[in-house]
Amino acid sequence: MNHEFQGKCHRDLQDLLEHIRVINDPYTQLAFLIMHADVAWYTAKVTKNAVDRRRQCSLAKKRYSGLLGKGTVALTSNDISLMKIL
């Protein structure tokens, strides 16, 4: 699979994720945030344009940071899921 096609697939996935409603369950919400962050990260890895790549990396960092923040609030300190986020 070439990089342009992969990049388009990841951007399409980002668009799809923007239209999903998530139920009010901490694990479901965290899984959704993981998907959002991972899509931005992998899109950055396959994007050739340096400006777009930096933008996607910045977006991924922001989303991973939000994920960590939400995880520390939603999960107990001894929850193994929190350790996986870190």
C-alpha positions, 0 to 999 in steps of 0.5 A, a space after each residue: 500500500 503506498 503512502 498517499 493511499 494510507 494517508 488518505 485512509 487515515 484522513 477518512 478515518 479521522 473524518 469518520 471518528 468526528 461523527 461518532 457519538 460515544 456512550 457515557 462509559 469511561 472505558 468506551 470514551 478512553 478507547 475512542 480517545 485512543 483511536 483519535 490519537 492513534 489515527 493522528 499519529 499514524 497519519 503523521 507517519 505516512 504523510 509526505 508533506 512536512 507541514 501536514 506531518 507536523 500538524 498531525 504530530 501536534 494533534 496526536 500529542 494533544 490527543 494523547 495528553 487529553 487521553 492521559 488527563 481523562 484516564 487519570 480522572 476516570 480510572 483509579 490509580 491501580 487500574 491497569 488500563 491507566 498503566 497502559 496509557 502511560 
